[in-house]
Amino acid sequence: MQQPAPPLATIAAALRRERERAGISIAELARRAGLAKSTLSQLEAGTGNPSIETLWSLGVALGVPFSRLVEPLETQVRVVRAGEGPRLRADEADLVATLLAAGSPHTRRDLYVMELQPGPARDAAAHIPGSVEHIVVGGGRIRTGPDGDTVELGPGDYITFPGDVPHHYEALEPAWAVLVMEHR
């Protein structure tokens, strides 16, 4: 899979905006997210290379959905062509998530396409309280779900589970799926 760079300018602006909205310093946000202050400073300057895990940690620390950190400002009509959109890679698994649409503050849902390759699994930390994941497998086979309650899924299968508990994604063969992240 070709890996375009994450949307660094969008991430940098969003981190500054959300940190300032929360009224906390770079040092405090870094502490809450378990990151080095220098790493967060680089991200806010648009020079870092954040992973999905780093951005999820920052979203949880800020109390905002992941999408609020990577979604460009909204327009009336938006088209995301195949292979475009904010694409982020996981650190330890061959998983790429592309954000297709972020919910407004009133709808609080985000839509992603995930591409997964066999290899190490992605063990995801809990997201913000009230998060629920909805996944439909488009092709291939995956194992996913909350830790201790994972399920094997194939094309057309659907699963929903709490996203605010640790959970697991594993490609059993090359796969892709649509993820709707609901934030209640």
C-alpha contacts under 8 A as a table, 3 or more apart, distances in Angstrom:
res1	aa1	res2	aa2	distance
3	Q	87	R	7.62
3	Q	89	R	8.00
4	P	87	R	6.92
5	A	8	L	7.66
5	A	49	N	7.97
5	A	87	R	7.42
5	A	88	L	7.86
6	P	49	N	7.17
6	P	50	P	7.61
6	P	86	P	6.05
6	P	87	R	5.80
6	P	88	L	5.79
7	P	10	T	5.50
7	P	11	I	6.19
7	P	70	V	6.67
7	P	86	P	5.81
7	P	87	R	7.76
8	L	11	I	5.06
8	L	12	A	5.99
8	L	43	L	7.58
8	L	46	G	5.14
8	L	47	T	7.16
8	L	48	G	7.52
8	L	49	N	7.55
9	A	12	A	5.11
9	A	13	A	6.20
9	A	46	G	5.41
10	T	13	A	5.34
10	T	14	A	6.05
10	T	69	L	7.34
10	T	70	V	6.00
10	T	71	E	6.97
10	T	72	P	5.96
11	I	14	A	5.09
11	I	15	L	6.01
11	I	43	L	7.33
11	I	44	E	7.41
11	I	46	G	7.26
11	I	69	L	5.32
11	I	70	V	5.20
11	I	71	E	7.97
12	A	15	L	5.30
12	A	16	R	6.38
12	A	43	L	5.63
12	A	44	E	4.17
12	A	45	A	5.99
12	A	46	G	5.02
13	A	16	R	5.29
13	A	17	R	6.07
13	A	44	E	6.81
14	A	17	R	5.00
14	A	18	E	5.97
14	A	68	R	6.97
14	A	69	L	5.12
14	A	70	V	7.29
15	L	18	E	5.30
15	L	19	R	5.86
15	L	43	L	7.86
15	L	44	E	6.14
15	L	69	L	6.32
16	R	19	R	5.22
16	R	20	E	5.98
16	R	44	E	6.19
17	R	20	E	5.29
17	R	21	R	6.04
18	E	21	R	4.86
18	E	22	A	6.12
18	E	62	L	6.95
19	R	22	A	5.09
19	R	23	G	6.18
19	R	24	I	5.83
19	R	25	S	7.18
19	R	26	I	7.61
19	R	29	L	7.29
19	R	62	L	6.88
20	E	23	G	4.80
20	E	24	I	6.31
20	E	25	S	7.80
22	A	62	L	6.91
24	I	28	E	6.10
24	I	29	L	6.53
25	S	28	E	5.15
25	S	29	L	6.24
26	I	29	L	5.22
26	I	30	A	6.03
26	I	37	K	6.58
26	I	40	L	6.89
26	I	41	S	7.05
27	A	30	A	5.15
27	A	31	R	6.18
27	A	37	K	5.52
28	E	31	R	5.05
28	E	32	R	6.21
29	L	32	R	5.10
29	L	33	A	6.08
29	L	58	L	7.52
29	L	61	A	6.75
29	L	62	L	7.49
30	A	33	A	5.19
30	A	34	G	5.87
30	A	35	L	4.81
30	A	36	A	5.91
30	A	37	K	5.28
30	A	40	L	6.28
31	R	34	G	5.13
31	R	35	L	6.25
31	R	36	A	7.50
31	R	37	K	7.67
32	R	35	L	7.86
32	R	61	A	5.52
33	A	57	S	5.19
33	A	58	L	5.34
33	A	60	V	7.52
33	A	61	A	5.35
34	G	57	S	7.64
35	L	39	T	6.65
35	L	40	L	6.98
36	A	39	T	5.20
36	A	40	L	6.60
37	K	40	L	5.20
37	K	41	S	6.13
38	S	41	S	4.96
38	S	42	Q	6.17
39	T	42	Q	5.17
39	T	43	L	6.32
39	T	48	G	7.01
40	L	43	L	5.00
40	L	44	E	6.19
41	S	44	E	5.18
41	S	45	A	6.17
42	Q	45	A	4.98
42	Q	46	G	6.22
42	Q	47	T	5.20
42	Q	48	G	4.98
43	L	46	G	5.03
43	L	47	T	5.80
43	L	48	G	4.62
43	L	49	N	7.28
43	L	50	P	7.28
44	E	47	T	7.68
45	A	48	G	7.64
50	P	53	E	8.00
50	P	54	T	5.87
50	P	55	L	6.57
51	S	54	T	5.22
51	S	55	L	6.43
51	S	88	L	6.39
51	S	89	R	5.84
51	S	90	A	5.65
51	S	91	D	6.00
52	I	55	L	5.25
52	I	56	W	6.07
52	I	88	L	5.88
52	I	89	R	5.98
52	I	90	A	5.16
52	I	91	D	7.23
53	E	56	W	5.10
53	E	57	S	6.13
53	E	90	A	6.55
53	E	91	D	7.01
53	E	124	A	7.52
54	T	57	S	5.18
54	T	58	L	6.31
55	L	58	L	5.01
55	L	59	G	6.07
55	L	66	F	6.53
55	L	69	L	7.29
56	W	59	G	4.98
56	W	60	V	6.12
56	W	66	F	5.58
56	W	127	H	7.01
57	S	60	V	5.19
57	S	61	A	6.10
58	L	61	A	4.98
58	L	62	L	6.04
59	G	62	L	5.06
59	G	63	G	5.79
59	G	64	V	5.00
59	G	65	P	5.74
59	G	66	F	5.24
59	G	68	R	7.99
59	G	69	L	7.23
59	G	128	I	7.63
60	V	63	G	4.90
60	V	64	V	6.30
60	V	65	P	7.42
60	V	66	F	7.94
60	V	127	H	6.03
60	V	128	I	5.23
61	A	64	V	7.95
63	G	128	I	6.22
64	V	68	R	6.65
64	V	128	I	7.12
65	P	68	R	5.62
65	P	69	L	7.60
65	P	108	R	7.96
65	P	128	I	7.05
65	P	183	H	7.31
66	F	69	L	5.63
66	F	70	V	7.10
67	S	70	V	5.28
67	S	71	E	5.57
67	S	99	L	7.11
67	S	102	A	5.73
67	S	110	D	6.57
68	R	71	E	5.75
68	R	102	A	7.22
70	V	86	P	6.63
70	V	99	L	7.87
71	E	86	P	7.19
71	E	99	L	7.32
71	E	101	A	7.61
71	E	102	A	6.66
74	E	78	R	7.96
75	T	78	R	6.33
80	V	84	E	6.02
80	V	85	G	6.05
80	V	100	L	6.64
81	R	84	E	5.37
81	R	85	G	7.56
84	E	87	R	7.61
84	E	98	T	7.90
85	G	98	T	6.02
85	G	99	L	6.29
85	G	100	L	6.54
86	P	98	T	5.48
86	P	99	L	5.67
86	P	100	L	7.89
87	R	96	V	6.46
87	R	97	A	5.62
87	R	98	T	4.40
87	R	99	L	6.82
88	L	96	V	5.53
88	L	97	A	5.49
88	L	98	T	6.58
89	R	94	D	7.36
89	R	95	L	5.86
89	R	96	V	4.49
89	R	97	A	6.61
90	A	93	A	5.71
90	A	94	D	6.64
90	A	95	L	5.54
90	A	96	V	6.41
90	A	122	R	7.34
92	E	120	P	6.43
92	E	121	A	7.23
92	E	122	R	6.33
93	A	117	Q	7.89
93	A	119	G	6.51
93	A	120	P	4.91
93	A	121	A	5.26
93	A	122	R	5.13
94	D	116	L	5.80
94	D	117	Q	5.19
94	D	118	P	7.02
94	D	119	G	6.66
94	D	120	P	7.18
94	D	121	A	7.91
95	L	114	M	6.84
95	L	115	E	5.63
95	L	116	L	4.47
95	L	117	Q	6.46
95	L	122	R	7.64
96	V	114	M	5.66
96	V	115	E	5.18
96	V	116	L	6.56
97	A	112	Y	6.28
97	A	113	V	5.79
97	A	114	M	4.43
97	A	115	E	6.45
98	T	112	Y	5.32
98	T	113	V	5.24
98	T	114	M	6.34
99	L	102	A	7.32
99	L	110	D	7.44
99	L	111	L	6.07
99	L	112	Y	4.45
99	L	113	V	6.71
100	L	110	D	7.66
100	L	111	L	5.39
100	L	112	Y	5.25
100	L	113	V	7.08
101	A	110	D	5.62
101	A	111	L	5.10
101	A	112	Y	7.15
102	A	108	R	7.63
102	A	109	R	6.20
102	A	110	D	4.23
102	A	111	L	6.33
103	G	106	H	7.37
103	G	107	T	5.25
103	G	108	R	4.72
103	G	109	R	4.47
103	G	110	D	5.24
104	S	107	T	5.27
104	S	108	R	5.83
104	S	109	R	7.58
105	P	108	R	5.51
108	R	182	E	6.13
108	R	183	H	5.12
108	R	184	R	6.94
109	R	180	V	6.74
109	R	181	M	5.42
109	R	182	E	4.36
109	R	183	H	5.83
110	D	180	V	5.64
110	D	181	M	5.05
110	D	182	E	6.57
111	L	178	V	7.29
111	L	179	L	5.85
111	L	180	V	4.62
111	L	181	M	6.42
112	Y	178	V	5.76
112	Y	179	L	5.04
112	Y	180	V	6.37
113	V	176	W	7.06
113	V	177	A	5.80
113	V	178	V	4.61
113	V	179	L	6.14
114	M	176	W	5.43
114	M	177	A	5.22
114	M	178	V	6.19
114	M	179	L	7.03
115	E	174	P	7.82
115	E	175	A	5.98
115	E	176	W	4.44
115	E	177	A	6.74
116	L	170	E	7.52
116	L	171	A	5.53
116	L	174	P	5.92
116	L	175	A	5.17
116	L	176	W	5.96
117	Q	171	A	5.42
117	Q	172	L	7.72
117	Q	173	E	6.35
117	Q	174	P	4.64
117	Q	175	A	6.45
118	P	121	A	7.98
118	P	170	E	7.11
118	P	171	A	4.70
118	P	172	L	5.57
118	P	173	E	5.37
118	P	174	P	6.15
119	G	170	E	7.76
119	G	171	A	7.15
120	P	170	E	7.28
121	A	168	H	7.05
121	A	169	Y	5.81
121	A	170	E	4.53
121	A	171	A	7.22
122	R	168	H	5.79
122	R	169	Y	5.14
122	R	170	E	6.35
123	D	166	P	7.18
123	D	167	H	5.88
123	D	168	H	4.58
123	D	169	Y	6.50
124	A	166	P	5.66
124	A	167	H	5.20
124	A	168	H	5.89
124	A	169	Y	7.74
125	A	164	D	7.96
125	A	165	V	6.84
125	A	166	P	4.60
125	A	167	H	6.63
126	A	163	G	6.07
126	A	164	D	4.33
126	A	165	V	4.28
126	A	166	P	4.64
126	A	167	H	7.21
127	H	131	S	6.33
127	H	163	G	5.77
127	H	164	D	4.59
127	H	165	V	7.01
128	I	131	S	5.96
128	I	163	G	7.91
128	I	164	D	5.81
128	I	183	H	7.73
129	P	164	D	5.29
129	P	183	H	7.86
129	P	184	R	7.88
130	G	162	P	7.58
130	G	163	G	7.53
130	G	164	D	6.20
130	G	183	H	5.71
130	G	184	R	4.88
131	S	162	P	6.16
131	S	163	G	4.80
131	S	164	D	5.27
131	S	181	M	6.82
131	S	182	E	5.52
131	S	183	H	4.46
131	S	184	R	6.13
132	V	160	T	7.00
132	V	161	F	5.80
132	V	162	P	4.49
132	V	163	G	4.68
132	V	164	D	7.08
132	V	181	M	5.94
132	V	182	E	5.03
132	V	183	H	6.45
132	V	184	R	7.78
133	E	159	I	8.00
133	E	160	T	5.39
133	E	161	F	5.46
133	E	162	P	6.16
133	E	163	G	5.48
133	E	179	L	6.81
133	E	180	V	5.96
133	E	181	M	4.80
133	E	182	E	6.24
134	H	158	Y	7.23
134	H	159	I	5.81
134	H	160	T	4.36
134	H	161	F	6.87
134	H	179	L	5.64
134	H	180	V	5.03
134	H	181	M	6.40
134	H	182	E	7.79
135	I	158	Y	5.53
135	I	159	I	5.35
135	I	160	T	6.35
135	I	177	A	6.58
135	I	178	V	5.61
135	I	179	L	4.54
135	I	180	V	6.42
136	V	155	P	7.78
136	V	156	G	6.15
136	V	157	D	5.66
136	V	158	Y	4.43
136	V	159	I	6.73
136	V	177	A	5.55
136	V	178	V	5.30
136	V	179	L	6.71
137	V	140	G	7.41
137	V	141	R	7.56
137	V	142	I	7.88
137	V	153	L	6.96
137	V	154	G	6.04
137	V	155	P	4.96
137	V	156	G	5.37
137	V	157	D	5.63
137	V	158	Y	6.64
137	V	175	A	7.66
137	V	176	W	6.25
137	V	177	A	4.18
137	V	178	V	6.43
138	G	154	G	7.83
138	G	155	P	5.01
138	G	156	G	5.89
138	G	175	A	7.45
138	G	176	W	5.60
138	G	177	A	4.98
138	G	178	V	7.07
139	G	154	G	6.82
139	G	155	P	4.78
139	G	156	G	7.71
139	G	174	P	7.91
139	G	175	A	5.17
139	G	176	W	5.40
139	G	177	A	6.91
140	G	154	G	5.98
140	G	155	P	6.18
140	G	171	A	7.98
140	G	172	L	7.65
140	G	173	E	5.75
140	G	174	P	5.54
140	G	175	A	4.02
140	G	176	W	6.62
141	R	152	E	7.07
141	R	153	L	5.62
141	R	154	G	4.57
141	R	155	P	6.99
141	R	171	A	6.22
141	R	172	L	5.31
141	R	173	E	5.59
141	R	174	P	7.16
141	R	175	A	5.84
142	I	152	E	5.73
142	I	153	L	5.40
142	I	154	G	6.70
142	I	169	Y	7.06
142	I	170	E	5.46
142	I	171	A	4.44
142	I	172	L	5.19
142	I	173	E	7.15
142	I	175	A	6.88
143	R	150	T	6.17
143	R	151	V	5.31
143	R	152	E	4.27
143	R	153	L	6.11
143	R	168	H	7.55
143	R	169	Y	5.92
143	R	170	E	5.05
143	R	171	A	6.47
143	R	172	L	6.96
144	T	150	T	4.98
144	T	151	V	5.56
144	T	152	E	6.70
144	T	153	L	7.78
144	T	167	H	7.29
144	T	168	H	5.15
144	T	169	Y	4.58
144	T	170	E	6.32
145	G	149	D	5.97
145	G	150	T	4.26
145	G	151	V	6.22
145	G	159	I	7.89
145	G	160	T	7.96
145	G	161	F	6.38
145	G	167	H	5.53
145	G	168	H	5.61
145	G	169	Y	7.15
146	P	149	D	5.32
146	P	150	T	5.90
146	P	161	F	6.85
146	P	162	P	7.20
146	P	163	G	7.78
146	P	165	V	6.68
146	P	166	P	6.00
146	P	167	H	4.02
146	P	168	H	6.19
147	D	150	T	6.46
147	D	165	V	7.98
147	D	166	P	5.93
147	D	167	H	4.85
147	D	168	H	6.18
150	T	168	H	7.19
153	L	157	D	5.70
153	L	158	Y	7.57
154	G	157	D	5.59
162	P	165	V	6.25
163	G	166	P	7.27
163	G	167	H	7.15
163	G	181	M	7.97
171	A	174	P	6.31
171	A	175	A	6.40
172	L	175	A	7.92
